[in-house]
Structure formats: structure tokens, C-alpha cells
Amino acid sequence: MFYERYPELDRLLLSYPGAERDFQPVWGWDRYLVAGKMYAGLLFIAKHSDPRYKGHMFLSLKADPAEAEFYRTQYPNDVLPGYYSDKRTWISIRMDGTLPENELAYLCRRSYDLVTAKLPKAKRPK
């Protein structure tokens, strides 16, 4: 379980109303969910043709397309198009990169908010 390496991040991601963590064995991801929908995934990428991905731990988050593009431009080696997901609306953040902690915390909350906004009102956490 990768979340054990990042206890503060794990606490942050589980602090949101209705948040849960599970492990997706097929993907090898620790997933963070709200009402059954993933808003974050922690994974290690062992093999990849792009050296920016290969051999690094990543946090994948849902993102607004314009914000995703902004962060990918500002941190081109650390904020990458979402691994194994929609490259427009997901980003993968290198955990050993240079993205400041306050920006990471903002993007985590933003991901949660984007996912909960799409939930039916009856399933949205209070």
C-alpha cells in the first residue's frame, strides 16, 4: 500500500466528507473515492516509454482542463497528463517533484470538488 509512504497526504485525502480509500489490485493503485467515484489515485509507474513517468510515484487527480494545462506548463517534469486516464481532465503529479505542498493541497481539494459536483445531489456528501 503506497499511502503508507505519504501519511500526511493520506490524511488530507481522507479528510473530505465521504472520502474512502481502497486498493485496486488490477491497476496496483491506492484509490481515493467519494460515493464510489475516484478523485485521486496513488501509483508507482515501473515501466513507461516516457522517462518522466518511468520509476516514479505519482498522484493522479481530476482537473479542470485549463488548470491542468497551466500546471503542466509551469511544472513540465512534475505535472504530467493523467496516466491511464483522460489526458485532458486528469493530471499525474510526481511525488518526488518540485510542486509546492500548498499547490498539491489545492489540487487535491479541487479534484474532490470536481468529482462531487458531478454526483447526483442525493449522493453528494453533506
Secondary structure, DSSP 8 states (H G I E B T S, - for coil): -GGGG-HHHHHHHHSSTTEEEEEETTTTEEEEEETTEEEEEEEEE---SSTTTTTEEEEEEE--HHHHHHHHHHSTTTEEE-TTS-TTTEEEEETTS---HHHHHHHHHHHHHHHHHTS-GGGS--
